[in-house]
Each structure stands twice: as C-alpha cells, then as structure tokens.
C-alpha cells in the first residue's frame, strides 16, 4: 500500500509541480484563468480546475455550479482533448458534493459516470482522479470502487498493473480510504 501512496503522490506532483502551493492559491489561479476565458472553448477548458479547486477550498455551491456547467458544455466538445477530463472531473466533483450531503447513491452513480468517460491524454497517461473513490472507500463502499477500477481499465491501459494491485488490496480489505488525498491528480 505504501507504493500506491508514493505512486499517487508522484503522479500528483508531476501534474502540479508548477502550480501554486496552497489550495487557496490554486483556487485563485483557477478563478483567474476562468475569468480570462473569452471564448466558450476556453471557458470549457478552465471549468474543470475551477470546479475541483472550488470544492477543495470549501466553496461547495460554486463547485456544484462549475461542475454542472462543465458537464452541460461537454457534449459540444466531444472531439476536444479536454472532453474526457470534463466528464471525469465534473462527475467526481458532483459525486464528492453528493457524498458530503449524505447522498450516497448519487455519489456512487457519479463515480461510475466518471469511469464511463473516454479518458484523455492526461488521464490515459497519469491515471484517473481517485478522490471520490477514496472518499467512498472511507465510507466503506468497496464494491463501487472496484467497479470504477474496472471501468478505468478501458482508457488507462498502461497503468503498470496498479488497478489490479489496488483492486486486490480493496478486496482483501487492506485499503479502506487510505489512498492519498491528492489521489492521481489534483482532486
């Protein structure tokens, strides 16, 4: 399990090494990028970080609005490199909000919807966002996390066997919410 955490932290670090240090700074940067978007495609590309970073600083209503807007815009950009990120991140944020609100079934549904996305250059290389999976493991919902791992196999084929290792550890009860808070990306 230690290797899983190290791997996830390394993936996270490679994703954000040039990013500001604090969650508030990351949020401020995401809001600035969103405010600077002058076209719908620029806004679409900025919304995923805006949604995630809003959630991470506790701006839940803002996060919900951004995630819903992201998923609403997504069908217009199915050929864009960010489409898979949008499907993944919009559903992860909404699922985390649902879990926070005690809506467990909605959170599980959102996790599976995130896994049904097509992937993206980033997700295919560095792996899917595991923040909601971690949250659900902490809640004791192992079955849906295993289903999510299975869905992720279709786009994260070069995972070096990580999904199989994590799945085996979850099934054995060794992982119950002990994935890194940063998960595979920036939550």
Number of C-alpha atoms within 10 A of each C-alpha: 13 10 9 18 17 13 17 23 20 18 19 21 16 13 15 14 10 8 12 13 10 10 14 15 14 22 22 16 17 21 19 13 17 19 12 12 16 9 8 11 16 14 19 24 23 23 29 27 26 26 30 28 27 27 23 18 15 11 14 20 13 16 26 23 15 25 28 18 17 26 20 14 19 22 12 13 15 14 10 14 14 22 24 27 26 30 27 27 27 30 27 30 31 26 30 27 20 19 20 13 11 11 13 17 12 17 27 25 16 24 29 24 18 28 26 18 20 19 26 22 14 16 20 19 15 21 25 27 25 24 25 26 27 23 22 24 22 15 13 15 18 21 14 18 24 20 15 23 21 16 18 25 19 14 21 23 13 12 15 9 11 16 20 15 13 19 22 14 14 20 14 10 12 13 19 19 19 17 24 19 19 19 25 26 23 20 21
